[in-house]
Amino acid sequence: MFNYRLYMTAATACVGGLLFGYDTGFIGAAVQIESFHRDFGLNASNMANVKGNIVATLQAGCFFGTIFMAFFTARYGRRWGMAIASLVFNIGAVLQVITTHDLNLLYAGRAVSGLGVGAASMLTPTYLSEVAPRRIRGKLGTAFGFSIFFGIMISYWIDYGCARGLPAAGHDQWRVPMGLQLVPGVLLFIGAVFIKESPRWLIKSGNREKALDNLCYIRMSHPEDPELQQEYQDICFSIDEELRVSHGATISEIFLPQNRIRVLIGFAMMVFQQFSGTNALTYYAPLLFQKIGLTGTSSSLFATGVYGVVKTVFSMTFLLLLADRAGRRLPLFVGAISMSTAMFIIGFVLASKPPLPNAASPSPASIGMIVMVYIFCVSYSMSWGPVPLTYVSEIYPNRIREYCVALGLATQWAVNYCISRIVPIAMQNIGWRTFLMFGIFNAVMAVFVFFVIRETSGVALEHMDNLFSTGFFMKPNQWNMRKPVLIGNGDVIDVPDLELDVKNVHGVHMEDIESQSNSGSGIKK
């Protein structure tokens, strides 16, 4: 079942992550370039506000793009949703490139591009979770996170290269990075034409014959293959059961007791991800590096480029070595503790040993804070960076997945908007306390993971109802960091032999779980 078609399909969808990453990454460094300041009239009195507006207009567009795409893709499918998202994004990118002095046109272009970015950010993880075999669902979900980090890294180095290599007298220093947005935008549009539609969406839409054909194509398998037939029947059974319980309703199913707990968990996870402080660094890394002691635009841009490399390398490490082995809970828990520690150290050092103005070189305290920034980056890249998008795309019922993922992503973009507006003003007014604020949020995130986040690695999408049947908080039996614990009739089933390896839960059906729970027996290998 693991074949080149599956990986090519995933790679094509991940171009949406590359688009997402590049567009969110390049602007934070581009607005630091002196020629950009000159062309758009930035000065000491308006700089923080204008930078915040330029970054935040993208998030505003992303919020509405996410909401719109949930309804579009529910009716017209994932493929054409990706095509529309890329087309809208490209229109916004063109608007940004053609302006040289008009801030209003730049804002408009950022907002329009945001519509496309928001739509792509909702569609890509949804599509990947629906086409991925459960054995490697975590790996393909993490691949989307990696593609975001890769796009951010490329954008940082392009900004650095343009700032160093292109003349400041013209407009190219910042227009070239803006123009290169079109590359992933065009690639996503082309790829959307050729990939296959999600079999789960086709089944939900009543086109089961086409769904089986697409599943066979993606898995490179024969329709009579027992494993493929088992997967196909599981999907059909789950969707039929959801339809029976909901009496044909769709979006209103979000408010059913068995679903709203997961919606609330997804909402909380997206809020926490943004308040980790990661996007403060993504959007304003050059500004933050200057704040903690790196003087000069070139030095801060170089440090930002290294930050992007670290993020990409360690997200790739997580993708290749840990995505399906470590599961979801353990990386999130350890990552939150590590990020909290790094943020507290930065805040305390910045308060006690602030960098001297106009220093010729960074002080030891500044070097220590820079190291902590990179430790935060490593921790985030192997936990709260790739895992939340995978998690929120896999925990919801098939019939309402696009609405729930859209709600989670819209929450992310709304909070993202607030963070992008707050950070430059906070750094200007409360300084080191900004890092303490993020440290506190990361500590709260660790508590949230321990008591709320279930392990989903290796659990089929059709069995998530059982996993979340105990309500918002887990029972103590489910606190194990390494094992998914399935539920039957509201009681935790004793599964002492269930390992993270998905082969141990392969073939387990909801009806089997319920019957074993009623008889008091456990699920065996």
C-alpha positions as CSV (number, residue, x, y, z in Angstrom):
1,M,0.0,0.0,0.0
2,F,3.0,2.3,0.4
3,N,3.9,3.3,-3.2
4,Y,5.1,6.1,-5.3
5,R,1.5,7.3,-6.2
6,L,0.7,7.8,-2.5
7,Y,3.9,9.8,-1.9
8,M,3.5,11.8,-5.1
9,T,0.0,12.6,-4.1
10,A,1.2,13.7,-0.6
11,A,4.0,15.7,-2.1
12,T,1.7,17.6,-4.4
13,A,-0.7,18.4,-1.5
14,C,2.3,19.6,0.6
15,V,3.0,22.3,-1.9
16,G,0.1,24.0,0.0
17,G,2.3,23.9,3.0
18,L,5.2,25.4,1.1
19,L,2.9,28.2,-0.1
20,F,1.8,28.7,3.5
21,G,5.3,28.8,4.9
22,Y,6.9,31.0,2.3
23,D,4.1,33.6,2.5
24,T,4.2,33.8,6.3
25,G,8.0,33.8,6.5
26,F,9.3,36.3,3.9
27,I,7.3,39.3,5.0
28,G,8.8,39.6,8.5
29,A,12.3,40.0,7.0
30,A,11.3,41.9,3.9
31,V,9.8,44.7,6.0
32,Q,13.2,45.1,7.8
33,I,14.9,46.0,4.5
34,E,15.9,49.7,4.2
35,S,14.6,50.0,0.6
36,F,11.2,48.8,1.8
37,H,11.2,51.5,4.5
38,R,12.0,54.1,1.9
39,D,9.4,53.0,-0.7
40,F,6.5,52.8,1.7
41,G,7.4,55.7,4.0
42,L,8.2,53.8,7.2
43,N,9.7,55.8,10.0
44,A,10.2,55.6,13.8
45,S,6.7,56.9,14.5
46,N,4.7,54.5,12.3
47,M,7.0,51.5,11.9
48,A,5.6,49.2,14.5
49,N,2.0,49.9,13.4
50,V,2.7,49.5,9.7
51,K,4.7,46.3,10.2
52,G,1.9,44.9,12.3
53,N,-0.7,45.8,9.6
54,I,1.3,44.2,6.8
55,V,1.6,41.0,8.7
56,A,-1.9,41.0,10.1
57,T,-3.8,41.6,6.9
58,L,-2.6,38.1,5.7
59,Q,-4.1,36.6,8.9
60,A,-7.4,38.4,8.4
61,G,-7.6,37.0,4.8
62,C,-6.6,33.5,6.1
63,F,-9.4,33.5,8.6
64,F,-12.1,34.2,6.0
65,G,-10.5,31.9,3.4
66,T,-10.6,29.0,5.9
67,I,-14.3,29.5,6.6
68,F,-15.2,29.9,3.0
69,M,-13.3,26.8,1.9
70,A,-15.0,24.6,4.5
71,F,-18.3,25.1,2.6
72,F,-16.8,25.0,-0.8
73,T,-14.8,21.8,-0.3
74,A,-17.8,20.1,1.4
75,R,-19.8,20.5,-1.8
76,Y,-17.1,20.4,-4.6
77,G,-14.3,18.3,-3.1
78,R,-10.7,18.7,-2.1
79,R,-9.1,18.9,-5.5
80,W,-11.0,21.8,-6.9
81,G,-10.7,23.5,-3.5
82,M,-6.9,23.4,-3.8
83,A,-7.1,24.8,-7.4
84,I,-9.3,27.7,-6.3
85,A,-7.1,28.4,-3.3
86,S,-4.0,28.6,-5.4
87,L,-5.7,30.8,-8.0
88,V,-6.9,33.3,-5.4
89,F,-3.4,33.3,-3.8
90,N,-1.8,34.2,-7.1
91,I,-4.1,37.1,-7.6
92,G,-3.0,38.5,-4.3
93,A,0.7,37.9,-5.0
94,V,0.4,39.9,-8.2
95,L,-1.2,42.8,-6.4
96,Q,1.7,42.9,-3.9
97,V,4.3,42.8,-6.7
98,I,2.9,45.6,-8.9
99,T,2.8,48.2,-6.1
100,T,5.9,50.2,-5.1
101,H,4.6,53.0,-2.9
102,D,0.9,52.3,-2.2
103,L,0.5,50.7,1.2
104,N,-3.3,50.3,0.7
105,L,-2.7,48.1,-2.4
106,L,-0.1,46.2,-0.5
107,Y,-2.6,45.5,2.3
108,A,-5.2,44.5,-0.3
109,G,-2.8,42.0,-1.9
110,R,-1.8,40.5,1.4
111,A,-5.5,40.1,2.4
112,V,-6.3,38.4,-1.0
113,S,-3.3,36.1,-0.7
114,G,-4.4,35.3,2.8
115,L,-7.7,34.0,1.5
116,G,-5.7,31.5,-0.6
117,V,-3.3,30.6,2.2
118,G,-6.1,30.1,4.7
119,A,-8.0,27.8,2.3
120,A,-4.8,25.8,1.5
121,S,-4.0,25.5,5.2
122,M,-7.4,24.0,5.9
123,L,-7.5,21.7,2.8
124,T,-4.0,20.2,2.8
125,P,-4.0,18.5,6.2
126,T,-7.6,17.4,5.7
127,Y,-6.8,15.8,2.3
128,L,-3.6,14.1,3.7
129,S,-5.4,12.6,6.7
130,E,-8.1,11.2,4.3
131,V,-5.8,9.6,1.8
132,A,-3.0,8.4,4.2
133,P,-3.0,4.8,5.5
134,R,-3.2,4.9,9.2
135,R,0.3,3.3,9.5
136,I,1.9,6.5,8.2
137,R,-0.8,9.1,8.8
138,G,1.4,10.8,11.4
139,K,4.3,10.8,8.9
140,L,2.3,12.4,6.1
141,G,0.7,14.9,8.5
142,T,4.2,15.8,9.7
143,A,5.3,16.2,6.1
144,F,2.8,19.1,5.8
145,G,4.4,20.7,8.8
146,F,7.9,20.2,7.3
147,S,6.8,21.8,4.0
148,I,5.7,24.9,6.0
149,F,9.0,25.1,7.8
150,F,10.9,24.5,4.5
151,G,8.9,27.4,2.9
152,I,9.8,29.6,5.8
153,M,13.5,28.7,5.6
154,I,13.6,29.4,1.8
155,S,11.9,32.8,2.4
156,Y,14.4,33.8,5.0
157,W,17.5,33.1,2.9
158,I,15.9,34.7,-0.2
159,D,15.3,37.9,1.9
160,Y,18.9,37.7,3.2
161,G,20.3,37.2,-0.3
162,C,18.3,40.0,-1.8
163,A,19.2,42.4,1.0
164,R,22.9,41.7,0.5
165,G,23.1,41.2,-3.3
166,L,20.6,43.6,-4.8
167,P,21.0,47.4,-4.9
168,A,19.2,49.3,-2.2
169,A,18.5,52.2,-4.7
170,G,15.8,50.2,-6.5
171,H,12.7,48.1,-5.6
172,D,14.1,44.6,-6.2
173,Q,15.4,44.0,-2.7
174,W,11.8,43.4,-1.5
175,R,9.9,42.8,-4.8
176,V,11.9,39.7,-5.8
177,P,10.9,37.9,-2.6
178,M,7.3,38.9,-3.1
179,G,7.3,37.8,-6.7
180,L,8.6,34.4,-5.8
181,Q,5.4,33.7,-3.9
182,L,4.0,32.8,-7.3
183,V,6.1,29.7,-7.7
184,P,4.4,27.5,-5.1
185,G,1.1,29.1,-6.0
186,V,1.4,28.0,-9.6
187,L,2.7,24.6,-8.7
188,L,-0.2,23.9,-6.4
189,F,-2.7,24.8,-9.1
190,I,-1.0,22.4,-11.6
191,G,-0.8,19.7,-9.0
192,A,-4.5,20.0,-8.0
193,V,-5.5,19.2,-11.6
194,F,-3.7,15.8,-11.6
195,I,-4.2,14.4,-8.1
196,K,-7.1,12.1,-7.3
197,E,-10.1,13.2,-5.2
198,S,-10.3,12.0,-1.6
199,P,-12.0,8.6,-1.5
200,R,-13.6,9.5,1.9
201,W,-15.1,12.7,0.4
202,L,-16.5,10.7,-2.5
203,I,-18.1,8.1,-0.2
204,K,-19.6,10.9,1.9
205,S,-21.0,12.5,-1.4
206,G,-22.5,9.2,-2.5
207,N,-20.1,8.3,-5.3
208,R,-18.9,5.0,-3.9
209,E,-17.8,3.4,-7.1
210,K,-15.5,6.3,-7.9
211,A,-14.3,6.3,-4.3
212,L,-13.2,2.6,-4.7
213,D,-11.5,3.4,-8.0
214,N,-9.5,6.3,-6.4
215,L,-8.6,4.2,-3.4
216,C,-7.3,1.5,-5.7
217,Y,-5.3,4.0,-7.7
218,I,-3.7,5.7,-4.7
219,R,-3.0,2.4,-3.0
220,M,-1.9,0.8,-6.3
221,S,-4.0,-2.2,-5.3
222,H,-6.7,-4.4,-6.8
223,P,-10.4,-3.9,-5.8
224,E,-10.4,-7.5,-4.4
225,D,-7.4,-7.0,-2.2
226,P,-8.6,-8.0,1.4
227,E,-6.7,-5.1,3.1
228,L,-8.1,-2.5,0.7
229,Q,-11.6,-3.9,1.0
230,Q,-11.3,-3.8,4.8
231,E,-10.3,-0.1,4.6
232,Y,-13.1,0.7,2.1
233,Q,-15.8,-1.1,4.2
234,D,-14.6,0.6,7.4
235,I,-15.0,4.0,5.7
236,C,-18.4,3.2,4.4
237,F,-19.6,1.8,7.7
238,S,-18.4,4.8,9.6
239,I,-20.1,7.3,7.3
240,D,-23.4,5.3,7.2
241,E,-23.3,5.2,11.0
242,E,-22.7,8.9,11.2
243,L,-25.6,9.5,8.9
244,R,-27.9,7.3,10.9
245,V,-27.1,9.0,14.2
246,S,-27.4,12.5,12.8
247,H,-30.5,11.8,10.7
248,G,-29.0,13.4,7.6
249,A,-27.8,16.6,9.2
250,T,-24.2,17.8,8.5
251,I,-22.9,21.0,10.0
252,S,-25.2,20.8,12.9
253,E,-23.5,17.6,13.9
254,I,-20.7,19.7,15.3
255,F,-22.9,20.4,18.3
256,L,-23.8,16.8,19.1
257,P,-22.3,15.7,22.5
258,Q,-19.9,13.2,21.0
259,N,-18.5,15.8,18.6
260,R,-18.4,19.1,20.5
261,I,-15.8,17.7,22.9
262,R,-13.4,17.2,20.0
263,V,-14.3,20.6,18.5
264,L,-13.4,22.2,21.9
265,I,-10.1,20.3,22.1
266,G,-9.2,21.3,18.5
267,F,-10.1,24.9,19.3
268,A,-7.9,24.9,22.5
269,M,-5.0,23.2,20.7
270,M,-4.9,25.9,17.9
271,V,-5.1,28.7,20.5
272,F,-2.2,27.2,22.5
273,Q,-0.1,26.7,19.3
274,Q,-0.2,30.4,18.5
275,F,0.4,31.5,22.1
276,S,3.6,29.3,22.2
277,G,5.4,32.3,20.8
278,T,6.4,30.6,17.5
279,N,4.8,33.2,15.2
280,A,6.3,36.0,17.1
281,L,9.6,34.5,16.0
282,T,8.4,33.6,12.5
283,Y,7.1,37.0,11.6
284,Y,9.5,39.2,13.6
285,A,12.6,37.1,14.0
286,P,14.9,39.9,12.7
287,L,13.3,42.4,15.2
288,L,13.6,40.0,18.1
289,F,17.2,39.1,17.3
290,Q,18.0,42.8,17.3
291,K,16.2,43.2,20.6
292,I,18.3,40.5,22.3
293,G,21.6,41.9,21.0
294,L,22.3,41.3,17.3
295,T,23.0,44.7,15.8
296,G,22.5,45.6,12.1
297,T,20.0,44.4,9.5
298,S,22.4,42.0,7.8
299,S,23.3,40.2,11.1
300,S,19.7,39.8,12.2
301,L,18.6,38.5,8.8
302,F,21.5,36.0,8.8
303,A,20.5,34.8,12.3
304,T,16.9,34.5,11.0
305,G,18.1,32.4,8.1
306,V,19.9,30.1,10.5
307,Y,16.7,29.9,12.5
308,G,14.8,28.7,9.4
309,V,17.5,26.1,8.7
310,V,17.3,24.7,12.3
311,K,13.5,24.6,12.1
312,T,13.6,22.7,8.8
313,V,16.3,20.2,9.8
314,F,14.7,19.2,13.0
315,S,11.2,19.0,11.5
316,M,12.7,16.6,8.9
317,T,14.4,14.6,11.7
318,F,11.0,14.3,13.4
319,L,9.3,13.3,10.1
320,L,11.8,10.6,9.3
321,L,12.5,9.1,12.8
322,L,9.8,10.0,15.3
323,A,6.5,11.0,13.6
324,D,4.8,7.6,14.0
325,R,7.0,6.1,16.7
326,A,6.7,8.9,19.3
327,G,3.0,9.4,18.6
328,R,1.2,12.7,19.5
329,R,1.1,13.0,23.3
330,L,4.7,12.6,24.2
331,P,6.2,15.1,21.7
332,L,3.5,17.7,22.7
333,F,4.2,17.3,26.4
334,V,8.0,17.3,26.2
335,G,7.9,20.1,23.6
336,A,5.8,22.4,25.8
337,I,8.0,22.0,28.8
338,S,11.2,22.6,26.8
339,M,9.7,25.7,25.0
340,S,8.5,27.1,28.4
341,T,12.0,26.7,29.8
342,A,13.6,28.5,26.9
343,M,11.2,31.4,27.0
344,F,11.6,31.9,30.7
345,I,15.4,31.9,30.4
346,I,15.2,34.5,27.6
347,G,12.9,36.7,29.6
348,F,15.0,36.6,32.8
349,V,18.3,37.1,31.0
350,L,16.9,40.0,29.0
351,A,15.6,41.6,32.2
352,S,18.8,41.2,34.2
353,K,21.5,41.7,31.5
354,P,20.0,43.7,28.6
355,P,22.2,44.2,25.5
356,L,24.2,47.5,25.4
357,P,23.0,49.9,22.7
358,N,25.4,50.1,19.7
359,A,27.6,47.3,21.1
360,A,30.3,46.2,18.6
361,S,29.5,42.5,19.2
362,P,26.9,40.4,21.1
363,S,27.6,40.0,24.8
364,P,27.7,36.5,26.4
365,A,24.2,37.1,27.7
366,S,23.0,37.9,24.2
367,I,24.7,34.8,22.8
368,G,22.9,32.7,25.6
369,M,19.5,34.2,24.6
370,I,20.2,33.4,20.9
371,V,21.0,29.8,21.9
372,M,17.7,29.7,23.8
373,V,15.8,30.9,20.7
374,Y,17.3,28.0,18.7
375,I,16.4,25.5,21.5
376,F,12.9,26.8,21.4
377,C,13.0,26.4,17.6
378,V,14.2,22.8,17.9
379,S,11.5,21.9,20.5
380,Y,8.7,23.5,18.5
381,S,9.8,21.9,15.2
382,M,9.5,18.4,16.8
383,S,6.3,19.0,18.7
384,W,3.8,21.9,18.5
385,G,4.9,22.7,14.9
386,P,3.9,19.6,13.0
387,V,1.7,17.7,15.5
388,P,-1.4,20.0,16.0
389,L,-2.3,20.2,12.3
390,T,-2.1,16.4,12.1
391,Y,-4.1,16.0,15.2
392,V,-7.0,18.3,14.3
393,S,-7.3,16.8,10.9
394,E,-7.7,13.2,12.2
395,I,-9.9,13.4,15.3
396,Y,-13.2,14.4,13.7
397,P,-16.0,12.3,12.1
398,N,-15.7,11.9,8.3
399,R,-19.0,13.7,7.6
400,I,-18.0,17.0,9.3
401,R,-14.2,16.9,9.1
402,E,-13.9,19.9,6.8
403,Y,-16.1,22.0,9.0
404,C,-14.3,21.1,12.2
405,V,-10.8,21.5,10.7
406,A,-11.9,24.9,9.3
407,L,-13.2,25.9,12.7
408,G,-9.8,25.0,14.3
409,L,-7.8,26.7,11.5
410,A,-10.0,29.8,11.6
411,T,-9.3,29.9,15.4
412,Q,-5.6,29.6,14.7
413,W,-5.7,32.5,12.1
414,A,-7.7,34.7,14.4
415,V,-5.3,34.3,17.3
416,N,-2.4,34.5,14.8
417,Y,-3.8,37.9,13.8
418,C,-3.9,39.1,17.4
419,I,-0.3,37.9,18.0
420,S,1.0,39.6,14.8
421,R,-0.5,42.9,16.0
422,I,0.6,42.6,19.6
423,V,4.2,41.4,19.3
424,P,5.9,44.5,17.8
425,I,4.0,46.8,20.2
426,A,4.7,44.5,23.2
427,M,8.4,44.4,22.4
428,Q,8.4,48.1,22.2
429,N,6.5,48.6,25.5
430,I,7.0,45.7,27.8
431,G,10.2,44.2,26.4
432,W,11.4,41.1,28.3
433,R,8.0,40.5,29.8
434,T,6.8,39.4,26.4
435,F,8.9,36.3,26.7
436,L,7.6,35.5,30.2
437,M,4.1,35.7,28.8
438,F,4.9,33.0,26.2
439,G,6.7,30.9,28.9
440,I,3.6,30.8,31.0
441,F,1.4,29.8,28.1
442,N,3.8,27.0,27.2
443,A,3.7,25.7,30.8
444,V,-0.1,25.7,30.7
445,M,0.1,23.7,27.4
446,A,2.0,20.9,29.1
447,V,-0.8,20.5,31.7
448,F,-3.4,20.6,28.9
449,V,-1.6,17.8,27.0
450,F,-1.3,15.6,30.1
451,F,-5.0,15.7,31.1
452,V,-6.8,16.2,27.7
453,I,-4.8,15.1,24.6
454,R,-5.4,11.4,23.7
455,E,-2.9,9.3,21.8
456,T,-4.2,8.9,18.3
457,S,-1.3,7.3,16.5
458,G,-2.3,4.1,14.9
459,V,-6.0,4.5,15.5
460,A,-8.2,4.5,12.4
461,L,-10.1,7.6,11.6
462,E,-13.3,5.6,11.9
463,H,-12.5,4.6,15.5
464,M,-12.0,8.1,16.9
465,D,-15.5,8.1,18.5
466,N,-14.3,5.4,20.9
467,L,-11.1,7.3,21.8
468,F,-13.0,10.5,22.9
469,S,-16.0,8.9,24.5
470,T,-14.9,9.8,28.1
471,G,-15.5,13.6,27.7
472,F,-13.1,16.5,27.7
473,F,-10.7,15.1,30.3
474,M,-9.2,11.7,30.1
475,K,-9.6,9.0,32.7
476,P,-6.4,8.1,34.6
477,N,-6.3,4.8,32.6
478,Q,-5.6,6.9,29.5
479,W,-2.7,8.9,30.9
480,N,-0.1,6.6,29.4
481,M,2.2,8.7,27.1
482,R,2.8,5.9,24.5
483,K,-0.4,3.9,24.0
484,P,-3.7,4.8,22.4
485,V,-6.5,3.5,24.7
486,L,-9.8,2.7,22.9
487,I,-13.1,3.1,24.7
488,G,-16.2,1.0,24.6
489,N,-19.6,2.0,26.0
490,G,-18.0,4.8,28.1
491,D,-15.6,2.4,29.9
492,V,-11.9,2.1,29.4
493,I,-11.0,-1.2,27.9
494,D,-8.0,-2.9,29.4
495,V,-5.4,-3.0,26.6
496,P,-2.1,-3.8,28.3
497,D,-0.6,-5.2,25.1
498,L,-1.6,-2.3,22.8
499,E,1.6,-0.7,21.5
500,L,2.0,2.4,19.3
501,D,2.7,0.2,16.4
502,V,-0.5,0.3,14.4
503,K,-0.5,-3.4,13.6
504,N,-1.8,-4.0,17.1
505,V,-5.0,-2.2,16.4
506,H,-5.3,-3.2,12.8
507,G,-8.6,-5.0,12.1
508,V,-10.3,-3.8,15.3
509,H,-13.8,-2.6,14.6
510,M,-16.2,-0.6,16.7
511,E,-18.6,-3.4,17.0
512,D,-15.7,-5.7,18.2
513,I,-14.7,-3.1,20.8
514,E,-18.2,-2.8,22.1
515,S,-18.7,-6.5,22.4
516,Q,-15.4,-7.0,24.1
517,S,-16.2,-4.2,26.5
518,N,-19.6,-5.8,27.4
519,S,-17.9,-9.1,28.0
520,G,-15.2,-7.5,30.1
521,S,-12.4,-8.8,27.9
522,G,-9.5,-6.8,26.4
523,I,-8.3,-6.4,22.9
524,K,-5.5,-8.7,22.1
525,K,-2.8,-8.6,19.5
